[in-house]
Amino acid sequence: MQGVVNVDDLRELAKKRLPKVVFDFIEGGTDDEVGLITNARAFRQMRIVPRYLIDISVRDQSTKLFGRTYSSPVGIAPTGPAGLCRRGADMMLAEAARDANVPFIMSGVSSSTIEDLGKLAPDHGWYQIYSAVDPSISEDMIKRVGDAGLKTLVFTVDVPVGSNRERSIRRGWGAQLKLTWKTKFEALCHPAWMMEWLQHGRPYLDNWTRYAGPNASAKKVADFVWSQFPAPMTWQHVERYRELWKGNFVLKGIMHPDDALRAHSIGIDGIIVSNHGGRQLDNTPSPLEVLPTICHALGDRMPVMLDGGVRRGLHVLIAFCMGAKFVFQGRPTLYGVTAGGIAGAAKALAIFRREIDISMAQIGATRLVDLSPQFLMRKEAVMPRRGS
Ligand SMILES: Cc1cc2nc3c(=O)[nH]c(=O)nc-3n(C[C@H](O)[C@H](O)[C@H](O)COP(=O)(O)O)c2cc1C
């Protein structure tokens, strides 16, 4: 990956490889896309105050989560259409995560199977579900996750209905990708992507083929999947899944401290504070903005994780200073895998790792547990008090 220095370089390469209709789908937000700006701005507005004259010669960014030690505090969030960006991308992401010893969350609408993930990365693969209209499908998937040897289930709660993604609507992407003559013509300018499409056609949403009826085509499977969403999702569903799933159970998309407390009260093991990368409801606060209130409400009761707008190692440290115990990112590794397969995904993770290491040294923290709000200052705030 010559010439790639940061996540933005990977983004540029991904943009070159993908037809506009696909790139805009992964890049876009909802409504006026305020969420994309808010997520990025929240990190930019923080100021970090370094401490010097500390021995930083040995630095350790390993992080313990659910009894397992990961080498770095940044995992891969679920991104449904990875297989549309590059064939086999879900498993490439899983492999890169396994090799970097960080978690990878496979999306509930991925193009590879729970079973393949269990074979490739049983210790690093987590699986994300959405509720399906037919509850027996969700329940069967939960069973499959356990049978495959995976230990962590993530239930995404912030998709009560599909969202208003105007960028994609304008490009002719309804519930799923449809190649019109116009988009096909544009795709010809991205031959590597187009070759994959011509060779393999539409990617199968492989976890769902068994529910879609015998010999269903990729299109039929996709139609079946979209007939299962949106499905009713309530706390009763969470309780039901909790009963069925004995492993670590994480809710993704929690943005309110009362929801976090309720999750804890019914036996949830962790939450990911997230606004779906600005793709569901516009004008929410950024996850970083609500993080301190949620951490304050929960105390040490369960780990609070975060995703949304994380593009730099320093962003990871800021989230840790504000109480996060782990951080995920979605688009950066998606850019990476699109641009360069496993090597590209690995590059994105390596960029985060390197930036975290440098930033830890710069601010005078040798372990992530040393990070606290005392390193932080909001742009408009005054310097920390003496003695703090
Ligand atoms: C293209 C794309 C597809 C996504 N698909 C899913 C999904 O299937 N399930 C899910 O829970 N979240 C999904 N998300 C949200 C991500 O898991 C994550 O919350 C978000 O990407 C974090 O923001 P970031 O991209 O700024 O890092 C998706 C995000 C993107 C960009």
The ligand as an SDF file (V2000), in Angstrom:
LIG
                    3D

 31 33  0  0  0  0  0  0  0  0999 V2000
  -21.5900    1.2270    4.6380 C   0  0  0  0  0  0  0  0  0  0  0  0
  -22.0070    1.0070    6.0560 C   0  0  0  0  0  0  0  0  0  0  0  0
  -22.8010   -0.0950    6.3670 C   0  0  0  0  0  0  0  0  0  0  0  0
  -23.1800   -0.3210    7.6840 C   0  0  0  0  0  0  0  0  0  0  0  0
  -23.8760   -1.4600    7.9850 N   0  0  0  0  0  0  0  0  0  0  0  0
  -24.1870   -1.7240    9.2720 C   0  0  0  0  0  0  0  0  0  0  0  0
  -24.8110   -2.9490    9.6210 C   0  0  0  0  0  0  0  0  0  0  0  0
  -25.0720   -3.7990    8.7900 O   0  0  0  0  0  0  0  0  0  0  0  0
  -25.1050   -3.1410   10.9340 N   0  0  0  0  0  0  0  0  0  0  0  0
  -24.8070   -2.2190   11.9110 C   0  0  0  0  0  0  0  0  0  0  0  0
  -25.0930   -2.4450   13.0820 O   0  0  0  0  0  0  0  0  0  0  0  0
  -24.1930   -1.0670   11.5880 N   0  0  0  0  0  0  0  0  0  0  0  0
  -23.8610   -0.8050   10.3110 C   0  0  0  0  0  0  0  0  0  0  0  0
  -23.2020    0.3430   10.0040 N   0  0  0  0  0  0  0  0  0  0  0  0
  -22.7960    1.2690   11.0720 C   0  0  0  0  0  0  0  0  0  0  0  0
  -21.4040    0.8810   11.5760 C   0  0  0  0  0  0  0  0  0  0  0  0
  -21.4440   -0.3380   12.2550 O   0  0  0  0  0  0  0  0  0  0  0  0
  -20.8390    1.9310   12.5350 C   0  0  0  0  0  0  0  0  0  0  0  0
  -21.7790    2.2170   13.5290 O   0  0  0  0  0  0  0  0  0  0  0  0
  -20.4360    3.2270   11.8140 C   0  0  0  0  0  0  0  0  0  0  0  0
  -19.8690    2.9370   10.5650 O   0  0  0  0  0  0  0  0  0  0  0  0
  -19.4430    3.9970   12.6560 C   0  0  0  0  0  0  0  0  0  0  0  0
  -19.1230    5.2020   12.0540 O   0  0  0  0  0  0  0  0  0  0  0  0
  -17.7980    5.4410   11.1540 P   0  0  0  0  0  0  0  0  0  0  0  0
  -18.0700    4.8390    9.8260 O   0  0  0  0  0  0  0  0  0  0  0  0
  -17.7050    6.9200   11.1310 O   0  0  0  0  0  0  0  0  0  0  0  0
  -16.6350    4.7850   11.8620 O   0  0  0  0  0  0  0  0  0  0  0  0
  -22.7950    0.5890    8.6980 C   0  0  0  0  0  0  0  0  0  0  0  0
  -22.0230    1.6950    8.3730 C   0  0  0  0  0  0  0  0  0  0  0  0
  -21.6160    1.8940    7.0760 C   0  0  0  0  0  0  0  0  0  0  0  0
  -20.7370    3.0760    6.7580 C   0  0  0  0  0  0  0  0  0  0  0  0
  1  2  1  0
  2  3  1  0
  2 30  2  0
  3  4  2  0
  4  5  1  0
  4 28  1  0
  5  6  2  0
  6  7  1  0
  6 13  1  0
  7  8  2  0
  7  9  1  0
  9 10  1  0
 10 11  2  0
 10 12  1  0
 12 13  2  0
 13 14  1  0
 14 15  1  0
 14 28  1  0
 15 16  1  0
 16 17  1  0
 16 18  1  0
 18 19  1  0
 18 20  1  0
 20 21  1  0
 20 22  1  0
 22 23  1  0
 23 24  1  0
 24 25  2  0
 24 26  1  0
 24 27  1  0
 28 29  2  0
 29 30  1  0
 30 31  1  0
M  END
$$$$
